[in-house]
Amino acid sequence: DAGITQSPRHKVTETGTPVTLRCHQTENHRYMYWYRQDPGHGLRLIHYSYGVKDTDKGEVSDGYSVSRSKTEDFLLTLESATSSQTSVYFCAISGGTGGLNTEAFFGQGTRLTVV
Amino acid sequence: AQSVTQPDIHITVSEGASLELRCNYSYGATPYLFWYVQSPGQGLQLLLKYFSGDTLVQGIKGFEAEFKRSQSSFNLRKPSVHWSDAAEYFCAVGPKTSYDKVIFGPGTSLSVIP
């Protein structure tokens, strides 16, 4: 299995508080992604990164920010958590050896509940 | 615009029956193509992938998929479904350029009747 670690795995937080989720990889893959998954919506891309300090928005980026200061870490921040951000969040990586865009590998997910 | 569609939101099949899950894509050129499976409470696992060459690819768990360029399709098949195949299935297209991202379809939920 690809070395991807998401932390925390579960979190309950209060509305209005900032929350940061971390994705750590040991595979030196170029691309990193943050998705949210909700019933009836499949996977929706929040943000992605194609290199250190190179990020771009996905389809549901409002209320989220990201940072990638090192190849191995991709942080997702909910600036002020809302109940609509209760979801399961998945990190993924792709772009292995030589920067070729091969398949994506997924973390185990973070279940976030905003109360 | 690049996109992936999976026309069937939910499919129910009987155990032992054959299965075909549909996937169509819109892309500027022939992309890399993938199928993933997600069991309840789990992350996504790669079933199979197509990069080039033989258009019929074999994957894990007895699944196969066929790439049809003329139809922009990459349908997933299994000749005999097992109860453990009940899961969510995602089709995806992967980029061949440096600044494109992987695009996932909306998923098809598979239920298996014993």
Boltz contact constraints between the chains, C-beta under 6 A:
constraints:
  - contact:
      token1: [A, 42]
      token2: [B, 106]
      max_distance: 6.0
  - contact:
      token1: [A, 42]
      token2: [B, 107]
      max_distance: 6.0
  - contact:
      token1: [A, 43]
      token2: [B, 104]
      max_distance: 6.0
  - contact:
      token1: [A, 48]
      token2: [B, 101]
      max_distance: 6.0
  - contact:
      token1: [A, 50]
      token2: [B, 99]
      max_distance: 6.0
  - contact:
      token1: [A, 94]
      token2: [B, 102]
      max_distance: 6.0
  - contact:
      token1: [A, 101]
      token2: [B, 94]
      max_distance: 6.0
  - contact:
      token1: [A, 101]
      token2: [B, 95]
      max_distance: 6.0
  - contact:
      token1: [A, 103]
      token2: [B, 34]
      max_distance: 6.0
  - contact:
      token1: [A, 103]
      token2: [B, 46]
      max_distance: 6.0
  - contact:
      token1: [A, 103]
      token2: [B, 49]
      max_distance: 6.0
  - contact:
      token1: [A, 104]
      token2: [B, 102]
      max_distance: 6.0
  - contact:
      token1: [A, 106]
      token2: [B, 43]
      max_distance: 6.0
  - contact:
      token1: [A, 106]
      token2: [B, 44]
      max_distance: 6.0
  - contact:
      token1: [A, 107]
      token2: [B, 43]
      max_distance: 6.0
  - contact:
      token1: [A, 108]
      token2: [B, 43]
      max_distance: 6.0
  - contact:
      token1: [A, 109]
      token2: [B, 43]
      max_distance: 6.0
